[in-house]
Amino acid sequence: MNKKSFYLTTTLPYVNAPLHMGHALEFIRADILTRYKKLMGYEVFFNTGTDEHGVKIYNKAIENGKTAQEFVDAGFATFREQLDQFGISDDIHFIRTTDENHIVFAQAFWNKVNENGYIYKKNYQAKYCIGCESEKTDSDLVNGECPHHPGIPLELIDEENYFFKYSAFTEKLLALYESRPDFVVPDFRLNEVKEFVKTGLQDFSISRKVEKMPWGIPVPHDDGQVMYVWFDALTNYISTLISPSEFETVFSSSIIPSQDSASPAFAGSISSSKTVSNLQESLFEKFWVNGTPTQYCGKDNNRFQSAMWQAMLMAAGLPNSYQIIINGFITGDGGVRMSKTLGNVIDPKQVADEYGTDALRMFLAKEISPWEDSPFTMERFAAAYNANLVNGLGNLVSRTLTMAENYGVDVSDIIFPNFTDIAHPAYERFDYAEVTTDIWREITDLDKYITETEPFKMFKVNPDQARSDVHHVITGLARIAVLLQPIMPTTAEKMTELIKDGKKPSEPLFGRK
């Protein structure tokens, strides 16, 4: 029997700086979802990677005295190391927008959109935020600055570029949203993007002149232009699923660029004679066409993922995404946006190094709102760590298994339930705060059971009853270990080993700080 397929992607962070707490929130929540789907019996393709083109990358490379390629190679290595700190699944798929296969696909995608009549060239002037890598209208600005990147001067663009006919997709996008009321989660983010689209979409530039910005994917058949970074990067969600030999089937043979294309990446890489005899076995067919391509992103990416990318897919004649999940922002104390200038930035790597990866995962799942902006302060984190993990779960495991060892409790018949039988329905709503809150309610109930039955006293007068009470708590801990698998996988594994051993842990699950 074939497994159901599930495809999840994150946004691709730029490699110009280390990952911040907002990235940690997105990657950890995406990982929780993929672990949940695997446990529910799905075949999962979890894709992420790095966005390695654009002005900010090019400028940062020059600032560091490196070539752009040297800079992004080092940035990708750092990115992979940081994901380990977040406890991301080992079988994740990585893509870089400098990968040759991605370059070839992005150019093939461009050619298909152009063939369908949605690309044209014109002179224009615009204000451009390098931080966002996007154009800004006056209505987007606050005191003449991008609200997401205050203090970074806007670049004024005055040149001839290629444009995408975004304006042609207003009604098509609204029809998509109408047919799919859960297309964007939560619903108020869907309402936001609806209102944005209803105001009328404006065509936008999808290229830059090489003489002004040389670090990008060359526009097919025009070696004087490179692709706008978003038009390039968004196509990764499909390029990671296919190889050049499948382009003819995914699009049509007429859009395969000739090998004399302006891009050196094409040289000898594809042949118009290649065909795919059985696309049904391809990753693209399994995970994009017949699967549920789902995308995680922050609220600042809502328009890009829910409108721009969907219009691009329509322009290329490809199926739309299945669902877009939107996180709020991580803020500093008082709801102030985290900023190096304000000195309120918290490095997720340092938190994981000091407190452990699972502690960071638990906090971002339980204590941060599923949808709204939420503050992350070390005071808040430390309080949650001590209450939930040190004095809560860790203490419960330690004292229960200490009693089990001291009282000779038989753990050979402890049953670990199947995850599918006890999985929390809130996973399907992407509400991990509800999931973890209910898990900790069960932990509190087990603590209360020990307080009320007092097996440490009962053992003196009725040892069989005391063993039965401890056995009951261990059974509850086995259930909790299973429930924690998607959220705190390392802790769940340790708890499983300890319960099967039936002896007190040699060291606490969570050390006091």
N, C-alpha and C positions, 0 to 999 in steps of 0.2 A: 504494500500500500504506500503510495507516494505521500510524503509529508506536505502539510500546508506550508507555503512559503511566506516569509516576512522580510521586507527590505527596509532598513533604517539608515539614514544618513544624518550627519551633523553638518553645520557650516564648516568651511575650511578656514582656520585662522591664518592670518599673515604671519610670516616668520621673522618679522622685524623686531619682535619683542617676546619675552617669555609669556607663557599662558597665565592669565589672571583668574581671579575667583569666578568671574562670569563664565569663562571657558570651563572651569572645573564643574560648575553647575550643569552646563549643557552636556559635557561628556559623561559625567557620572549618571545623570538622569537617563541619557540615551543608553548607557551600559546596563542600568537597572532594567530598562524596558526590554533590551535584547536578551538578557539573562532570563527574564520572566517568560518571554516567548519561547526560548529554547526548552525551558522546563515544562511548558505547555504543549510541547511536541512539534513546534514549528522548525522548519529548516530556515535558518536566519543568515542573512547577508548584512553585516554591519560595516558600513563604509565611512571613513573619515580621511583626513589628510591635510595638506597644507596648500595655501594660496600663495604662489611664489612670483607673480608678476605685478607690475604696476609701479606708480610713482614712488610710493612710500618705501617699497623694497629697494628700488633703484637708488634713491637718495640715501637710505640707511647703509647700503653697501659702500657707496662712495665715502660716506662719513667714517666708515670703519676701515677704509683703505683696502677693500677687497673688490674683486669682480662680483657682479650680481650672482653668477652661478656659484662661486665660492661661498658667498654669504648665505644663499638659500640652502646649500648642502649642509652647512653647519647648523642652520636654523631647523632643518628637518630632523637632524640627529638629536637636537635638544628637545624638540617636540615629542619624539618617540620616548625619550627618557622620562619626560614629564607625565606622559600618559600612564606609565608604570606606577607613578605616585598616586594616580587616581584609581588604581585597581581595575583598569579596563581589560576586557576579555582578551585572551591570547590569540584568538582566531579572528581578530578584527582585520579588515582589509584597508590598506593604506593607498592613497593616491596623492601624487604631487602634480601640480599643474605644469611642471616642467617635464613630466614623463613624455616620452616620444609618442606613445599611444594616445595620450590625452591631446597633445598638440595636433596630431593627425585628425582625431575625431572633431576637435573644436573647429578646425578648418573645413571639414566635411559638413559639419552642422551649419557653419556660416554659408557655405555654397548652397545648401538646400534652402535655407531661409531666403537667400538672394534669388535663387531660381523661382521660388514661389512669389516673388515680387514685394518682399518686405524690407529691402535694404536699398537705400539711395544715398547720394553724396551731395553735400552742400556746405557753403560757408556759414559760420555761426560764431556767436560770442556767448560765453557763459561763465558763471562763477562755479568753482570746483573745490570741494573739500578733499584734501589729500588724505585726511584721517578716515573718512568714509569711503573714499575712492568713488565719489558720485557728485553729479551736478547739484547745485542748490539754487532754488528760486528765492526771491526776497522774503516770501512767506515762510520759508523753511528756517530763516535766520533769526537769531535773538541778539539784539544790539550789534547787528552786522556780522555775527559769527555763527558758525555751526554750533547748535546747542550740545551736541555730543562731543565736540572737540574744541572747546573754548580756548582761545589763545593761539590757535594755529591759523595763520593768515590764509585766506582763501586765494586760490590761484585763479587768475583771469585768463580764460582761453579765448583766443581769436584765431581760428584757422579753418581749413576745409577738411571735413571728416565725413565718414560714412555714418548714416543714421538708420535706426530701426523704427519701423512704422508701428510704434506702440499704440498710436491713436486708433488704429484699425481694430483693436481688440477690446474696446470698452464694453460693447454689448455681449461679446462672446464670454468675457470674464464674468460679467454679471449673471449671465445664464448659467455658468459653471457654479457660481456661489448659490444661486437659487436652487439648482438641482442637488447640491450637496451641502445641506445646512451644517454638517459637521466637518466641512472641508478644512476650516481653520479652528483650532482649539487653543484657548477658550473662545466662546461665542462672541465676547465683546471685541476680541481681536479681529474676528471675521467682520463685524460691523465696521470696525475702523478701516479695513481695506476696502470694503464695499463703498464707504463714503469717499475714500480717496479715488476710486475708479469712477464713481458717479460724477465727480467734478470734471471729468474729461481728461483722458491720458494725453500726454505730450510726447511726441517722438523724441528720442534721445540719441546722443552720439555714442557710437560703438567702436570708435577707433581714435587713435592719436597719431600725429606725425612722428615718424621715427627720429627726425632731427631734434624733436623736443622730448621724446620719451622712448628710447630705443629698447627698453626691456619689456618685451611682450611677444605674443604669438603673431607672426606676420599675417597680414590680411592676404588671402589667396589672390594671386595675380596682381598684387599691388605692393611692391617692395618698399614703398614710401610710407606705409601705414602699418601700425600694429593694433591688435584688438584691444578694446576697452576691457579692463581687467574683469569686470563682472560678467560680461558676455562670454568671456573665456571660462571663468571659474565655475559658473553655474552648470556648464555642460558636464562637469566631472561626475554628476550623479548618474549619468548614462555611460560616459566613456569608461568608467571603471568596470562596467558590465560587459563590454564588447571588445572585440579585436578588429583590426582593419579588414580581415577577411569576411567580417559580417556586415560591413557598411552597405554593401549592395542590397542585402536583404532588409536591413533596418530602414534604409532610405530607398534609393534606386540607383542603378548603375550610372545614370546621367550626372549624378552629383559627385561621383568619385573624381577628385582632381587629377589632372594629368601629371606625370612625373616631372614635367618641366615647370611645375608650380614655383612661385617665388620662394616658398619655404623650403630650406634645405632638409627639413624633417621628412619631406615626402620622398626624397631620393631613394628609389628601390624599395620603399616600405609597403606599397600596395600595388595591386594589379587589377585592372578593370575586368579581367577574365575570371577572378575568383568568385565563387558562389558558396552559399551555405545550403546544403541539401536538407538539413533538419534543424531549423531555427527553434523548434519546440524544445530542444534540449539545451538551448543557450541560456546563459545567465540573464540576458536581457528579456527573453520571453518569460522565463520563470519568475523573475523578481520584479520586473517593471510592468510588463504587459499583463501577466496573469497574477501578479502578486499585489501587495499593498504598499507601494513606495511611499514611505513616511519620512518626513524631514523635521528635525529638531532645530530650533534657532532662538535667538533672543529677540525681544520686541523691536529692536532697531533694524532687524532683517525682515520684518513682516512684509513690507512692500516688495522687496527683492524676491522673496520666496513665493509669496502668495499671489503676486500679480505679474511682476516682470518675468520670472522664470516660467510661469504658466503661459504667458503670451508667447514667449520664445518657443515653447513646446508646440503650441498651436501653429505657429508660423512654420515650423519644421514638419508638421503633420504627424507628431508623435503624441502618445497618450499623456494626459496630465498626471501630476502627482495624485496620490490617494488622500494624503492628509498632511497638514502642517501644524506642528505643536510649537507654541510660542511661550517662552519663559519671560518673566519679568527681569529686572536688573538686580544685581547685588549692590547694595549701597553701604555707605559708612554709617556712623552713629547719627541719628536724627534724620535719616533718609537722604543724606547728602551723597551725591554720586562719588564713588571712589576716584581719587585723583592723586597722582604723584606730587602734584603741586601742593595739595592740601595735606599730604603726609598721612592719609588714612587708608592707603593701599595695604592689603594683607596678602602675602604670597601663599598660595595654596600648597606649594611644595614644602615650605617651612612648617606649615600646620601639620601636614602629613608626616614629615620627618619627626616632629616632636610627639605627636599624639597618635599616629598610626593612620593608615589609609582608611580603614573601616570607620574610624571616628569621624573623619572628614565626610565620608559618604553618608553616614547616619545623619549628621547635622544638616547637610544639604538636602537630604530627603525629608527629614522630619521637621526641622525648624525653619525652613525657608518656604514661603508661600509658593504653591504650585504655579501661580499666575501673576501675582502682584510683585512690585518691588519689595525687597526685604533687606534689613540691615544685617551685616556680618561684622561683629566686633569680637575681639579676643575675650572680652569679659563675658559676652553672651555665649561664646563657644565653650569656654572653660566651665561655665555654670552648667550647661547642657551635658558636657562630657562627664562631669562629676556626678550629676544627678542621675542621668540615664545609664551610663556605662560603668563607672566605678562603683557607686553606691547602689545602682539598680541591677542591671544584668550581670555584671562581673561578680558582685557580692552574692547574688542569688546562686550562681553556678558554683562558686567556691564553697559556700556553707552547706549547700545541698549535697555536693559530692563528698565533702568532708564527713558529713553524717552517713552517707552511703557506705563509705569505706569503714568508718568506725563501728557501724551497726551491722555490717555484713549484709547489706541489701543486695539481693540478686538482680542484676541488670540484664541478664541474658535474654529476658523476654520483653525488653523494652522495644516498642514498635515505633519506627520513624514513618509517619504517614506519607503517602504520595503527595507531592506538591500540587498536582492537578486536582486532588480531592479537597484541598483546603485553601487554594489560592484566593486572595482577596479580590473581590469584584472591582475595587477602585483602581487596580492596575489598568483596566480597560479604559478608565477615564484619565489616566496619567496622573492621578492624585496620590503621590507617594507619601505625602504628609498624613493622609487618612490611613494608608496602609500601616505606616510605622507607628502612628498613634494607637491603633488597635493592637498592634503587637505589644507595645509597652503596657497597654491595659492588661493584657494577659500576664505579662511579667509582674505587674503590681498585684494581680489576683493571686499568683503563686506565692509571692511574698506574704500576702495577707493570710493565705492558707497555713503557712508555716507559723506565723504569729499566733493564729487561733488554735492550731492543733498541738503546738509545742512538742514536736517529736523528741527534742533534746531532753525534755522532762519525762515524756511518756515512756521512753526507753527503759527507765528505771523500774517502772511498774508494769508495763505491758509492751515488751520489746517487739512482739509481732505487729501490734498496732502501729508502733513507731516506724517499723520498716515499711509497712503498708503506706503510711503517710508520706514518707520520703520517696517511695516508689511512685506515688501519685505525682509528686512534684517533678521527678525526673522524667516521667512520661510527658508532662507539660513542657519541660525543657527540650525534649526531643522534637515536639511539635514546633516550638519556637525556632530551633535550629533549622528546620526545614523552611519555615516562613522567612527566615532571614537570608536565605541563599541568594536572591537577586540583589539585596541591599548591602549586606555585609558578608560577602562570600568567604573571606578568610576566617572571620569569627564563627560562621556557621560550620565550617570544616573543623575548627578546633573544638567547638562544642560537641560535635558528633563523635570525635575521637575520645574526648573526655567521658562522655556518657557511656560509650561502649566499654571503656576501661573501668568505669565505676569507682574511680579513685580520685582523691582531691588533687587539684592541679598543682604542679610544682611551682608555678608562679601565677599571679593574677592575670586574668584576661586583659584587664586594663589597669595600668599602673597609675598611682596617684601622682598628680603634678603640683 
